[in-house]
């Protein structure tokens, strides 16, 4: 019998991923997504099924009613795109050097990349580090735990720790193929931009996914045993479109002021419940969107700040914008530095209420003034490009900045333009008062 080539061997060992499917998921974005027995061994676990009950966009569905899709369907979409990317890479001569266990691990990681997410995902994550664990640490525990790890070992033939490392590589470890799931051009980003755009009925996140996946290629650095990912120069325009789509989605959807206001109210209510020991961190990890809201309603009396904010939130009685600051304001950086520092942020909010009470003679209760700080994002694409004729002074792979019309200054300006810090007030009248005395509030 003729020995198999490296690429044929890899394809043979990965045949389960490319064989006729046992089941087909009819996805609203990508059409038919084939799933075999190995995929179903992960999908049918309780931690994965929990993702059906966690919305992808949290409170943004209150602004865009169609945006009520879940992390379950997003995870399937990321798996589908990762599978398509692997097929593209394995078709290339350089694919012969890929190891089947790495390819299998990244496929499994693509399915499981959101497995540790909290209810209301990105809203809840604003409390990470100080009062709750990082969602990726929870994901690692689940992937290496008793419900998922046996399926990875017995069905997929991969080490669960290798799968977890694909999602968050440890310092000093080779990247392997993890950039397909978490990187400048990854299946996660491709799916959420297109899916969120389609579900919210906005055009901003439309990306030329087929062109980008079709242009993926491998390159092998001389000093590394692991491959790097690059794109063919013909897809530079599509990659620029991806960067701009991300900017537009954050500017118009993800950082929509109404969604940010609802998030600020929810985060403050949840923080009060956690530090007041009305809800435990482990209970939060095991909850989904609906069960968490029920738990908070049961545990947080209406006369508490947490209970008051929660009930206003559920009836969509939202706080009002008092002051909106861009990056050019002198106080912007000091306020932005309070991101993911909920104790310091709460302390400032309390001081604002007390200061306004002294200045105006009004009785302004604690919690009547809130601060919202969106997460800092970068709109960059540090991706390598393979050129037929590299620019003078460069050799393949060429850095994206050398062949793109978008410079680092442009991308930094996008981020500054989109991100706003907001001071919020519980009523329109109080918002007007805060606006009048904003100089006093911003002197701290």
LUMDO-86550 format. One record per residue (C-alpha): residue in one letter; x, z, y. Coordinates in Angstrom, 3 decimals, always signed. Each point is the difference from the previous one (the first is absolute). Layout:
BEGIN
<site rest="A" u="X" w="Z" v="Y"/>
...
END
This chain:
BEGIN
<site rest="X" u="+0.000" w="+0.000" v="+0.000"/>
<site rest="X" u="+1.336" w="-0.921" v="+3.463"/>
<site rest="X" u="+0.675" w="+3.130" v="+2.089"/>
<site rest="X" u="-2.260" w="+0.464" v="+3.013"/>
<site rest="X" u="+1.488" w="-0.474" v="+3.449"/>
<site rest="X" u="-0.042" w="+2.960" v="+2.388"/>
<site rest="X" u="-3.043" w="-1.311" v="+1.830"/>
<site rest="X" u="-1.846" w="-0.807" v="-3.239"/>
<site rest="X" u="+0.785" w="+3.482" v="-1.289"/>
<site rest="X" u="-1.363" w="+1.605" v="+3.168"/>
<site rest="X" u="-3.135" w="-2.139" v="-0.148"/>
<site rest="X" u="-0.496" w="+0.838" v="-3.665"/>
<site rest="X" u="+0.311" w="+3.718" v="+0.656"/>
<site rest="X" u="-2.417" w="-0.291" v="+2.934"/>
<site rest="X" u="-2.485" w="-2.160" v="-1.867"/>
<site rest="X" u="-2.629" w="+2.718" v="+0.271"/>
<site rest="X" u="-0.106" w="-0.537" v="+3.772"/>
<site rest="X" u="-0.440" w="-3.756" v="-0.224"/>
<site rest="X" u="-2.017" w="-0.358" v="-3.216"/>
<site rest="X" u="-3.740" w="-0.809" v="-0.088"/>
<site rest="X" u="-1.741" w="+3.055" v="+1.436"/>
<site rest="X" u="-2.079" w="+2.478" v="-1.885"/>
<site rest="X" u="-2.128" w="+0.559" v="+3.094"/>
<site rest="X" u="-0.416" w="-1.746" v="+3.340"/>
<site rest="X" u="-0.813" w="+1.777" v="+3.262"/>
<site rest="X" u="-1.957" w="-2.161" v="+2.453"/>
<site rest="X" u="+1.677" w="+0.988" v="+3.246"/>
<site rest="X" u="-1.586" w="-0.876" v="+3.341"/>
<site rest="X" u="+3.354" w="-1.026" v="+1.515"/>
<site rest="X" u="+2.179" w="-1.515" v="-2.743"/>
<site rest="X" u="-2.598" w="-1.174" v="-2.497"/>
<site rest="X" u="+0.639" w="+0.682" v="-3.684"/>
<site rest="X" u="+2.583" w="+2.709" v="-0.721"/>
<site rest="X" u="+0.959" w="+0.084" v="-3.709"/>
<site rest="X" u="+0.546" w="+3.377" v="-1.646"/>
<site rest="X" u="+1.358" w="+0.575" v="-3.481"/>
<site rest="X" u="+0.008" w="+3.056" v="-2.227"/>
<site rest="X" u="+3.057" w="+1.464" v="+1.716"/>
<site rest="X" u="-1.506" w="-0.265" v="+3.472"/>
<site rest="X" u="-3.263" w="+1.502" v="-1.218"/>
<site rest="X" u="+1.928" w="+2.922" v="-1.484"/>
<site rest="X" u="+0.889" w="+0.923" v="+3.601"/>
<site rest="X" u="-3.176" w="-1.124" v="+1.741"/>
<site rest="X" u="-2.220" w="+2.038" v="-2.319"/>
<site rest="X" u="+1.752" w="+3.310" v="+0.707"/>
<site rest="X" u="-1.789" w="+2.608" v="+2.116"/>
<site rest="X" u="+2.601" w="-0.060" v="+2.816"/>
<site rest="X" u="-0.383" w="-3.776" v="+0.385"/>
<site rest="X" u="-3.808" w="+0.111" v="-0.167"/>
<site rest="X" u="+0.069" w="+2.588" v="+2.808"/>
<site rest="X" u="+1.194" w="-2.821" v="+2.272"/>
<site rest="X" u="-3.506" w="-1.501" v="-0.251"/>
<site rest="X" u="-1.156" w="+2.919" v="+2.133"/>
<site rest="X" u="+2.646" w="-0.216" v="+2.729"/>
<site rest="X" u="-0.652" w="-2.541" v="+2.731"/>
<site rest="X" u="+2.916" w="-2.124" v="+1.104"/>
<site rest="X" u="-0.733" w="+0.316" v="+3.716"/>
<site rest="X" u="-1.449" w="+3.487" v="+0.275"/>
<site rest="X" u="-2.060" w="+0.421" v="+3.154"/>
<site rest="X" u="+0.529" w="-3.580" v="+1.139"/>
<site rest="X" u="-3.080" w="-0.945" v="-2.016"/>
<site rest="X" u="-1.943" w="+1.732" v="+2.788"/>
<site rest="X" u="+1.285" w="-2.703" v="+2.351"/>
<site rest="X" u="+0.119" w="-2.900" v="-2.468"/>
<site rest="X" u="-2.847" w="+0.677" v="-2.483"/>
<site rest="X" u="+1.290" w="-2.585" v="-2.462"/>
<site rest="X" u="+3.313" w="+1.819" v="-0.273"/>
<site rest="X" u="-1.168" w="+2.385" v="-2.709"/>
<site rest="X" u="+2.175" w="-1.384" v="-2.794"/>
<site rest="X" u="+2.051" w="+2.400" v="-2.080"/>
<site rest="X" u="+3.548" w="+0.630" v="-1.121"/>
<site rest="X" u="-1.108" w="-0.987" v="-3.502"/>
<site rest="X" u="-0.519" w="-3.648" v="+0.892"/>
<site rest="X" u="+3.038" w="+0.008" v="+2.287"/>
<site rest="X" u="+2.166" w="+1.240" v="-2.878"/>
<site rest="X" u="-1.269" w="-2.787" v="-2.233"/>
<site rest="X" u="+0.766" w="-2.500" v="+2.756"/>
<site rest="X" u="+3.556" w="+1.280" v="+0.377"/>
<site rest="X" u="+0.490" w="-0.295" v="-3.764"/>
<site rest="X" u="-1.309" w="-3.577" v="+0.075"/>
<site rest="X" u="+2.350" w="-1.062" v="+2.809"/>
<site rest="X" u="+2.979" w="+1.739" v="-1.597"/>
<site rest="X" u="-0.733" w="-1.835" v="-3.235"/>
<site rest="X" u="-0.148" w="-3.311" v="+1.884"/>
<site rest="X" u="+3.307" w="+0.787" v="+1.706"/>
<site rest="X" u="+1.664" w="+0.796" v="-3.327"/>
<site rest="X" u="-1.232" w="-3.250" v="-1.510"/>
<site rest="X" u="+1.533" w="-1.849" v="+2.962"/>
<site rest="X" u="+3.342" w="+1.790" v="-0.414"/>
<site rest="X" u="+0.139" w="-0.470" v="-3.774"/>
<site rest="X" u="-0.466" w="-3.755" v="+0.405"/>
<site rest="X" u="+3.320" w="-0.201" v="+1.824"/>
<site rest="X" u="+3.364" w="-0.345" v="-1.761"/>
<site rest="X" u="+1.091" w="+3.270" v="+1.616"/>
<site rest="X" u="-2.923" w="+1.713" v="-1.735"/>
<site rest="X" u="+2.013" w="-0.058" v="-3.226"/>
<site rest="X" u="+1.922" w="+3.009" v="+1.307"/>
<site rest="X" u="-3.101" w="+2.135" v="+0.538"/>
<site rest="X" u="-0.455" w="+2.786" v="-2.502"/>
<site rest="X" u="-3.394" w="+0.225" v="-1.661"/>
<site rest="X" u="-0.162" w="+3.773" v="+0.378"/>
<site rest="X" u="+0.434" w="-0.299" v="+3.779"/>
<site rest="X" u="-2.677" w="-2.685" v="+0.205"/>
<site rest="X" u="-2.378" w="+2.093" v="-2.119"/>
<site rest="X" u="+0.741" w="+3.098" v="+2.082"/>
<site rest="X" u="-0.762" w="-1.737" v="+3.281"/>
<site rest="X" u="-3.258" w="-1.378" v="-1.425"/>
<site rest="X" u="-1.055" w="+3.488" v="-1.046"/>
<site rest="X" u="+1.112" w="+1.378" v="+3.370"/>
<site rest="X" u="-2.127" w="-2.572" v="+1.808"/>
<site rest="X" u="-3.094" w="+1.282" v="-1.799"/>
<site rest="X" u="+0.889" w="+3.639" v="+0.622"/>
<site rest="X" u="+1.425" w="-0.170" v="+3.522"/>
<site rest="X" u="-2.976" w="+1.816" v="+1.589"/>
<site rest="X" u="-0.712" w="+2.398" v="-2.859"/>
<site rest="X" u="+0.968" w="+3.101" v="+1.997"/>
<site rest="X" u="-2.013" w="-0.716" v="+3.131"/>
<site rest="X" u="-2.089" w="+2.754" v="+1.531"/>
<site rest="X" u="-3.670" w="-0.461" v="+0.868"/>
<site rest="X" u="-0.264" w="-1.785" v="+3.343"/>
<site rest="X" u="+3.572" w="-1.097" v="-0.767"/>
<site rest="X" u="+1.853" w="-0.655" v="+3.247"/>
<site rest="X" u="-2.098" w="+2.486" v="+1.990"/>
<site rest="X" u="+0.852" w="+2.858" v="-2.358"/>
<site rest="X" u="+3.652" w="-1.055" v="-0.199"/>
<site rest="X" u="+0.409" w="+1.020" v="+3.641"/>
<site rest="X" u="+0.231" w="+3.584" v="-1.306"/>
<site rest="X" u="+2.764" w="-0.774" v="-2.484"/>
<site rest="X" u="+3.272" w="+1.947" v="+0.077"/>
<site rest="X" u="-1.371" w="+3.095" v="+1.795"/>
<site rest="X" u="-3.024" w="+1.017" v="-2.056"/>
<site rest="X" u="-0.393" w="-2.478" v="-2.877"/>
<site rest="X" u="+2.273" w="-1.964" v="-2.311"/>
<site rest="X" u="+0.959" w="-3.591" v="+0.642"/>
<site rest="X" u="-2.325" w="-2.330" v="-1.884"/>
<site rest="X" u="+2.957" w="-1.735" v="-1.639"/>
<site rest="X" u="+1.064" w="+3.318" v="-1.556"/>
<site rest="X" u="-3.500" w="+0.335" v="-1.426"/>
<site rest="X" u="+0.230" w="-3.561" v="-1.273"/>
<site rest="X" u="+3.285" w="+0.753" v="-1.773"/>
<site rest="X" u="-1.554" w="+3.040" v="-1.691"/>
<site rest="X" u="-2.967" w="-2.077" v="-1.178"/>
<site rest="X" u="+2.137" w="-2.903" v="-1.218"/>
<site rest="X" u="+2.234" w="+2.338" v="-1.994"/>
<site rest="X" u="-2.900" w="+2.240" v="-1.049"/>
<site rest="X" u="-2.050" w="+0.238" v="-3.213"/>
<site rest="X" u="-2.709" w="-2.554" v="+0.855"/>
<site rest="X" u="+2.125" w="-2.952" v="+1.122"/>
<site rest="X" u="+3.488" w="+0.481" v="-1.458"/>
<site rest="X" u="-1.034" w="-0.533" v="-3.661"/>
<site rest="X" u="-1.537" w="-3.375" v="+0.884"/>
<site rest="X" u="+3.170" w="-1.059" v="+1.810"/>
<site rest="X" u="+2.188" w="+0.999" v="-2.935"/>
<site rest="X" u="-2.187" w="-1.200" v="-2.866"/>
<site rest="X" u="-1.782" w="-3.017" v="+1.512"/>
<site rest="X" u="+2.476" w="-1.235" v="+2.588"/>
<site rest="X" u="+3.291" w="+1.112" v="-1.540"/>
<site rest="X" u="+1.317" w="+1.344" v="+3.306"/>
<site rest="X" u="+1.259" w="+3.367" v="+1.184"/>
<site rest="X" u="-2.600" w="+1.633" v="+2.319"/>
<site rest="X" u="+2.811" w="+1.226" v="+2.273"/>
<site rest="X" u="+1.182" w="-3.597" v="+0.399"/>
<site rest="X" u="-3.509" w="-1.002" v="+1.079"/>
<site rest="X" u="-0.136" w="+2.873" v="+2.495"/>
<site rest="X" u="+3.419" w="-0.997" v="+1.349"/>
<site rest="X" u="-1.289" w="-3.517" v="+0.643"/>
<site rest="X" u="-2.398" w="+1.492" v="+2.560"/>
<site rest="X" u="+2.515" w="+2.274" v="+1.695"/>
<site rest="X" u="+3.570" w="-0.663" v="-1.125"/>
<site rest="X" u="+2.282" w="+2.990" v="+0.104"/>
<site rest="X" u="+3.124" w="-0.206" v="+2.227"/>
<site rest="X" u="+2.824" w="-1.939" v="-1.588"/>
<site rest="X" u="-2.105" w="-1.645" v="-2.694"/>
<site rest="X" u="-0.151" w="-3.808" v="-0.283"/>
<site rest="X" u="-3.133" w="-1.500" v="+1.491"/>
<site rest="X" u="-0.727" w="-2.341" v="-2.913"/>
<site rest="X" u="-3.344" w="-1.673" v="+0.687"/>
<site rest="X" u="-1.673" w="+2.800" v="+1.940"/>
<site rest="X" u="-0.132" w="-2.156" v="+3.151"/>
<site rest="X" u="-2.838" w="-1.923" v="-1.649"/>
<site rest="X" u="-2.139" w="+3.143" v="+0.375"/>
<site rest="X" u="+1.544" w="+1.736" v="+3.013"/>
<site rest="X" u="+2.031" w="-2.111" v="+2.405"/>
<site rest="X" u="-0.062" w="-2.410" v="+2.925"/>
<site rest="X" u="-1.892" w="-2.590" v="-2.039"/>
<site rest="X" u="-1.875" w="+1.919" v="-2.674"/>
<site rest="X" u="-3.194" w="-0.402" v="-1.984"/>
<site rest="X" u="-1.420" w="+3.172" v="+1.543"/>
<site rest="X" u="+0.195" w="-1.401" v="+3.523"/>
<site rest="X" u="-1.227" w="-3.443" v="-1.039"/>
<site rest="X" u="-3.070" w="+1.460" v="-1.666"/>
<site rest="X" u="-1.012" w="+2.571" v="+2.591"/>
<site rest="X" u="+0.347" w="-2.369" v="+2.957"/>
<site rest="X" u="-2.079" w="-2.741" v="-1.605"/>
<site rest="X" u="-2.496" w="+2.342" v="-1.682"/>
<site rest="X" u="-0.541" w="+2.196" v="+3.050"/>
<site rest="X" u="-0.365" w="-3.035" v="+2.248"/>
<site rest="X" u="-2.534" w="-1.636" v="-2.292"/>
<site rest="X" u="-2.031" w="+3.162" v="-0.580"/>
<site rest="X" u="-0.052" w="+0.895" v="+3.703"/>
<site rest="X" u="-0.972" w="-3.586" v="+0.853"/>
<site rest="X" u="+2.883" w="-0.544" v="+2.418"/>
<site rest="X" u="+2.520" w="-2.869" v="-0.071"/>
<site rest="X" u="+3.062" w="+1.996" v="+0.981"/>
<site rest="X" u="+1.462" w="+0.749" v="-3.446"/>
<site rest="X" u="-0.127" w="-3.457" v="-1.522"/>
<site rest="X" u="+3.370" w="-0.801" v="-1.571"/>
<site rest="X" u="+1.304" w="-3.085" v="-1.832"/>
<site rest="X" u="+0.450" w="+1.930" v="-3.238"/>
<site rest="X" u="+0.461" w="-3.051" v="-2.227"/>
<site rest="X" u="+2.806" w="-1.328" v="+2.191"/>
<site rest="X" u="+1.795" w="+3.337" v="+0.088"/>
<site rest="X" u="-0.212" w="+0.616" v="-3.743"/>
<site rest="X" u="+1.004" w="-3.585" v="-0.746"/>
<site rest="X" u="+3.108" w="+0.362" v="+2.169"/>
<site rest="X" u="+1.276" w="+3.192" v="-1.652"/>
<site rest="X" u="+3.412" w="-0.322" v="-1.594"/>
<site rest="X" u="+2.758" w="+2.183" v="-1.403"/>
<site rest="X" u="+3.569" w="+0.362" v="+1.159"/>
<site rest="X" u="+2.723" w="+1.988" v="-1.690"/>
<site rest="X" u="+2.496" w="+1.799" v="+2.245"/>
<site rest="X" u="+3.524" w="-0.130" v="-1.364"/>
<site rest="X" u="+0.385" w="+3.769" v="+0.257"/>
<site rest="X" u="-3.325" w="+0.967" v="-1.606"/>
<site rest="X" u="-1.470" w="-0.296" v="-3.463"/>
<site rest="X" u="-3.523" w="-0.051" v="+1.383"/>
<site rest="X" u="-1.676" w="-2.956" v="+1.719"/>
<site rest="X" u="-1.076" w="-0.340" v="+3.570"/>
<site rest="X" u="-3.172" w="-1.756" v="+1.103"/>
<site rest="X" u="-0.041" w="-2.847" v="+2.487"/>
<site rest="X" u="-2.278" w="-2.805" v="+1.122"/>
<site rest="X" u="+0.627" w="-3.678" v="+0.399"/>
<site rest="X" u="+0.480" w="-1.014" v="+3.638"/>
<site rest="X" u="-3.185" w="-2.066" v="-0.111"/>
<site rest="X" u="-2.040" w="+3.221" v="-0.086"/>
<site rest="X" u="+1.513" w="+1.596" v="+3.109"/>
<site rest="X" u="-3.105" w="-0.959" v="+1.976"/>
<site rest="X" u="-2.243" w="+1.632" v="-2.604"/>
<site rest="X" u="+2.104" w="+3.167" v="+0.186"/>
<site rest="X" u="-0.301" w="-0.004" v="+3.791"/>
<site rest="X" u="-3.751" w="-0.324" v="-0.514"/>
<site rest="X" u="+0.077" w="+3.080" v="-2.243"/>
<site rest="X" u="+1.791" w="+2.025" v="+2.670"/>
<site rest="X" u="-2.437" w="-1.091" v="+2.684"/>
<site rest="X" u="-2.998" w="+0.639" v="-2.283"/>
<site rest="X" u="+1.182" w="+3.579" v="-0.507"/>
<site rest="X" u="+0.270" w="+0.477" v="+3.762"/>
<site rest="X" u="-3.466" w="-1.437" v="+0.602"/>
<site rest="X" u="-1.582" w="+2.142" v="-2.713"/>
<site rest="X" u="+1.503" w="+3.188" v="+1.396"/>
<site rest="X" u="-0.861" w="-0.935" v="+3.564"/>
<site rest="X" u="-3.599" w="-1.016" v="-0.718"/>
<site rest="X" u="-1.023" w="+1.805" v="-3.201"/>
<site rest="X" u="+2.196" w="+2.807" v="-1.323"/>
<site rest="X" u="+0.507" w="+1.574" v="+3.433"/>
<site rest="X" u="-3.513" w="-0.698" v="+1.292"/>
<site rest="X" u="-0.812" w="+2.884" v="+2.323"/>
<site rest="X" u="-3.222" w="+1.023" v="-1.769"/>
<site rest="X" u="+1.744" w="+0.191" v="-3.352"/>
<site rest="X" u="+2.827" w="+2.002" v="+1.551"/>
<site rest="X" u="-2.463" w="+2.447" v="+1.593"/>
<site rest="X" u="-1.749" w="+0.596" v="-3.327"/>
<site rest="X" u="+3.392" w="+0.454" v="-1.653"/>
<site rest="X" u="+1.120" w="+2.554" v="+2.601"/>
<site rest="X" u="-3.178" w="+2.044" v="-0.501"/>
<site rest="X" u="+0.305" w="-0.128" v="-3.783"/>
<site rest="X" u="+3.700" w="+0.908" v="-0.020"/>
<site rest="X" u="-0.573" w="+3.004" v="+2.272"/>
<site rest="X" u="-2.951" w="+1.191" v="-2.125"/>
<site rest="X" u="+1.996" w="-0.377" v="-3.207"/>
<site rest="X" u="+3.016" w="+1.756" v="+1.499"/>
<site rest="X" u="-2.145" w="+2.963" v="+1.033"/>
<site rest="X" u="-1.496" w="+0.154" v="-3.500"/>
<site rest="X" u="+3.434" w="-0.100" v="-1.653"/>
<site rest="X" u="+1.767" w="+2.567" v="+2.186"/>
<site rest="X" u="-3.109" w="+2.200" v="-0.130"/>
<site rest="X" u="+0.175" w="-0.205" v="-3.809"/>
<site rest="X" u="-3.558" w="-1.307" v="-0.209"/>
<site rest="X" u="+1.323" w="-2.932" v="-2.042"/>
<site rest="X" u="+3.125" w="-0.043" v="-2.160"/>
<site rest="X" u="+2.616" w="-2.738" v="-0.057"/>
<site rest="X" u="-0.480" w="-0.522" v="-3.741"/>
<site rest="X" u="-3.754" w="-0.362" v="+0.489"/>
<site rest="X" u="+0.715" w="-2.647" v="+2.606"/>
<site rest="X" u="+2.249" w="-1.931" v="-2.384"/>
<site rest="X" u="-2.715" w="-0.116" v="-2.653"/>
<site rest="X" u="-2.804" w="-1.041" v="+2.372"/>
<site rest="X" u="-1.373" w="-3.378" v="+0.982"/>
<site rest="X" u="-1.652" w="-0.899" v="+3.307"/>
<site rest="X" u="-3.491" w="+1.249" v="-0.808"/>
<site rest="X" u="+1.006" w="+3.094" v="-1.956"/>
<site rest="X" u="+2.327" w="+1.087" v="+2.830"/>
<site rest="X" u="-2.757" w="-0.318" v="+2.599"/>
<site rest="X" u="-2.320" w="+2.043" v="-2.216"/>
<site rest="X" u="+2.696" w="+2.621" v="-0.525"/>
<site rest="X" u="+0.649" w="+0.285" v="+3.739"/>
<site rest="X" u="-3.720" w="+0.295" v="+0.724"/>
<site rest="X" u="-0.330" w="+2.796" v="-2.548"/>
<site rest="X" u="+3.097" w="+1.925" v="+1.095"/>
<site rest="X" u="-0.028" w="-0.451" v="+3.806"/>
<site rest="X" u="-2.867" w="+1.814" v="+1.789"/>
<site rest="X" u="-1.533" w="-1.804" v="+2.995"/>
<site rest="X" u="+1.272" w="+2.677" v="+2.402"/>
<site rest="X" u="+3.641" w="-0.709" v="-0.877"/>
<site rest="X" u="+2.024" w="-2.719" v="+1.696"/>
<site rest="X" u="+0.465" w="-1.809" v="-3.316"/>
<site rest="X" u="-3.717" w="+0.160" v="-0.758"/>
<site rest="X" u="-1.002" w="-1.091" v="+3.498"/>
<site rest="X" u="+2.348" w="-2.988" v="+0.019"/>
<site rest="X" u="-1.056" w="-1.032" v="-3.493"/>
<site rest="X" u="-3.703" w="+0.057" v="+0.800"/>
<site rest="X" u="+0.501" w="-1.954" v="+3.202"/>
<site rest="X" u="+2.048" w="-2.503" v="-1.953"/>
<site rest="X" u="-2.624" w="-0.456" v="-2.705"/>
<site rest="X" u="-2.695" w="-0.643" v="+2.613"/>
<site rest="X" u="+2.379" w="-2.340" v="+1.880"/>
<site rest="X" u="-0.068" w="+2.203" v="+3.088"/>
<site rest="X" u="+3.525" w="-0.941" v="+0.950"/>
<site rest="X" u="+2.344" w="+1.292" v="+2.674"/>
<site rest="X" u="+0.569" w="-2.150" v="+3.095"/>
<site rest="X" u="+3.170" w="-1.507" v="+1.396"/>
<site rest="X" u="+1.286" w="+1.942" v="+2.994"/>
<site rest="X" u="+3.527" w="-1.345" v="+0.484"/>
<site rest="X" u="+1.708" w="-2.946" v="-1.707"/>
<site rest="X" u="+3.778" w="-0.290" v="+0.330"/>
<site rest="X" u="+2.288" w="-2.894" v="-0.844"/>
<site rest="X" u="+3.723" w="+0.123" v="-0.731"/>
<site rest="X" u="+0.840" w="-0.475" v="+3.683"/>
<site rest="X" u="-1.468" w="+3.387" v="+1.023"/>
<site rest="X" u="+2.631" w="+2.750" v="+0.483"/>
<site rest="X" u="-1.899" w="+2.383" v="-2.318"/>
<site rest="X" u="-0.456" w="-2.510" v="-2.817"/>
<site rest="X" u="+3.139" w="+0.800" v="-1.996"/>
<site rest="X" u="-0.536" w="+3.763" v="+0.201"/>
<site rest="X" u="-3.552" w="-0.357" v="-1.260"/>
<site rest="X" u="+0.963" w="-2.529" v="-2.666"/>
<site rest="X" u="+2.614" w="+2.467" v="-1.288"/>
<site rest="X" u="-2.863" w="+2.261" v="-1.123"/>
<site rest="X" u="-0.965" w="-2.484" v="-2.726"/>
<site rest="X" u="-0.085" w="+1.743" v="-3.401"/>
<site rest="X" u="+0.537" w="+3.357" v="+1.719"/>
<site rest="X" u="-3.572" w="+1.313" v="-0.195"/>
<site rest="X" u="+0.850" w="+3.597" v="+0.944"/>
<site rest="X" u="+1.783" w="-1.053" v="+3.197"/>
<site rest="X" u="-2.747" w="-2.509" v="+0.774"/>
<site rest="X" u="-2.702" w="+2.656" v="-0.425"/>
<site rest="X" u="+1.947" w="+2.387" v="+2.246"/>
<site rest="X" u="+0.130" w="-2.619" v="+2.768"/>
<site rest="X" u="-3.726" w="-0.724" v="-0.360"/>
<site rest="X" u="-0.728" w="+3.737" v="+0.365"/>
<site rest="X" u="+2.165" w="+0.220" v="+3.122"/>
<site rest="X" u="-1.829" w="-2.975" v="+1.489"/>
<site rest="X" u="-3.378" w="+1.686" v="-0.506"/>
<site rest="X" u="+1.289" w="+3.210" v="+1.581"/>
<site rest="X" u="+1.610" w="-1.843" v="+2.926"/>
<site rest="X" u="-3.128" w="-2.016" v="+0.781"/>
<site rest="X" u="-2.080" w="+3.173" v="-0.186"/>
<site rest="X" u="+2.259" w="+1.708" v="+2.566"/>
<site rest="X" u="+0.112" w="-2.995" v="+2.334"/>
<site rest="X" u="-3.719" w="-0.810" v="-0.031"/>
<site rest="X" u="-1.593" w="+3.373" v="-0.686"/>
<site rest="X" u="-1.866" w="-1.569" v="-2.917"/>
<site rest="X" u="-0.136" w="+1.604" v="-3.438"/>
<site rest="X" u="+1.716" w="-2.586" v="-2.175"/>
<site rest="X" u="+0.179" w="+1.111" v="-3.631"/>
<site rest="X" u="+2.954" w="-0.481" v="-2.300"/>
<site rest="X" u="-0.345" w="-3.324" v="-1.786"/>
<site rest="X" u="-1.853" w="-1.699" v="+2.859"/>
<site rest="X" u="+3.129" w="-1.993" v="+0.854"/>
<site rest="X" u="+1.844" w="-1.978" v="-2.690"/>
<site rest="X" u="+3.081" w="-2.205" v="-0.015"/>
<site rest="X" u="+0.306" w="-3.143" v="-2.119"/>
<site rest="X" u="+3.400" w="-1.505" v="-0.773"/>
<site rest="X" u="+0.076" w="-3.091" v="-2.250"/>
<site rest="X" u="+2.810" w="-0.371" v="-2.522"/>
<site rest="X" u="+3.001" w="-1.925" v="+1.295"/>
<site rest="X" u="+0.199" w="-3.418" v="-1.636"/>
<site rest="X" u="+2.583" w="-2.745" v="+0.015"/>
<site rest="X" u="-0.983" w="-3.657" v="+0.033"/>
<site rest="X" u="+3.185" w="-1.396" v="-1.474"/>
<site rest="X" u="+0.932" w="-2.162" v="-2.971"/>
<site rest="X" u="+3.590" w="+0.811" v="-1.043"/>
<site rest="X" u="-0.063" w="-2.688" v="-2.656"/>
<site rest="X" u="+2.693" w="-2.391" v="-1.176"/>
<site rest="X" u="-0.436" w="-3.765" v="+0.245"/>
<site rest="X" u="+1.562" w="-2.741" v="-2.126"/>
<site rest="X" u="+0.779" w="-3.047" v="+2.151"/>
<site rest="X" u="+0.976" w="-3.509" v="-1.026"/>
<site rest="X" u="+2.338" w="-0.024" v="+2.995"/>
<site rest="X" u="+0.703" w="+3.549" v="+1.230"/>
<site rest="X" u="+0.484" w="+0.375" v="+3.781"/>
<site rest="X" u="+3.611" w="-0.094" v="+1.245"/>
<site rest="X" u="+1.753" w="+3.242" v="-0.790"/>
<site rest="X" u="-2.358" w="+0.931" v="-2.824"/>
<site rest="X" u="-0.035" w="-0.400" v="-3.759"/>
<site rest="X" u="-2.899" w="+0.419" v="-2.401"/>
<site rest="X" u="-1.883" w="+2.226" v="-0.072"/>
<site rest="X" u="-0.580" w="-0.202" v="+3.759"/>
<site rest="X" u="-1.627" w="+2.948" v="+1.834"/>
<site rest="X" u="-3.517" w="-0.738" v="+1.149"/>
<site rest="X" u="+0.917" w="+0.683" v="+3.626"/>
<site rest="X" u="+2.410" w="-2.968" v="-0.068"/>
<site rest="X" u="-2.707" w="-2.534" v="-0.834"/>
<site rest="X" u="-3.140" w="+1.493" v="+1.561"/>
<site rest="X" u="-1.307" w="-0.442" v="+3.503"/>
<site rest="X" u="-1.112" w="+3.639" v="-0.007"/>
<site rest="X" u="+2.764" w="+2.313" v="+1.201"/>
<site rest="X" u="+0.301" w="+3.753" v="-0.410"/>
<site rest="X" u="-1.011" w="+0.462" v="+3.651"/>
<site rest="X" u="-3.218" w="-1.930" v="-0.624"/>
<site rest="X" u="-0.845" w="+2.131" v="-3.022"/>
<site rest="X" u="+0.736" w="+3.260" v="+1.809"/>
<site rest="X" u="-2.257" w="-1.137" v="+2.845"/>
<site rest="X" u="-2.828" w="-0.644" v="-2.482"/>
<site rest="X" u="+0.207" w="+3.592" v="-1.200"/>
<site rest="X" u="+0.114" w="+1.416" v="+3.518"/>
<site rest="X" u="-2.939" w="-2.147" v="+1.051"/>
<site rest="X" u="-2.244" w="+1.065" v="-2.859"/>
<site rest="X" u="+0.679" w="+3.729" v="-0.225"/>
<site rest="X" u="-1.950" w="+2.348" v="+2.288"/>
<site rest="X" u="-0.158" w="+3.780" v="+0.245"/>
<site rest="X" u="-3.446" w="+1.381" v="+0.859"/>
<site rest="X" u="-1.210" w="+3.302" v="+1.409"/>
<site rest="X" u="-3.556" w="+0.529" v="-1.238"/>
<site rest="X" u="-2.810" w="+2.260" v="+1.195"/>
<site rest="X" u="-3.143" w="+1.197" v="-1.738"/>
<site rest="X" u="-2.353" w="-1.370" v="+2.704"/>
<site rest="X" u="+0.064" w="-2.779" v="+2.567"/>
<site rest="X" u="-0.219" w="+2.640" v="+2.755"/>
<site rest="X" u="+3.027" w="+1.878" v="-1.299"/>
<site rest="X" u="+1.848" w="-3.298" v="-0.397"/>
<site rest="X" u="-0.573" w="-0.685" v="+3.701"/>
<site rest="X" u="+1.333" w="+3.462" v="+0.876"/>
<site rest="X" u="+3.096" w="-0.508" v="-2.161"/>
<site rest="X" u="+0.565" w="-3.401" v="+1.586"/>
<site rest="X" u="-0.156" w="+1.550" v="+3.471"/>
<site rest="X" u="+2.581" w="+2.642" v="-0.907"/>
<site rest="X" u="+2.151" w="-2.110" v="-2.297"/>
<site rest="X" u="+3.119" w="+0.670" v="+2.069"/>
<site rest="X" u="-0.388" w="+3.718" v="-0.717"/>
<site rest="X" u="-0.522" w="-0.658" v="-3.711"/>
<site rest="X" u="+3.008" w="-2.273" v="-0.272"/>
<site rest="X" u="+2.360" w="+2.469" v="+1.658"/>
<site rest="X" u="+1.075" w="+2.007" v="-3.015"/>
END
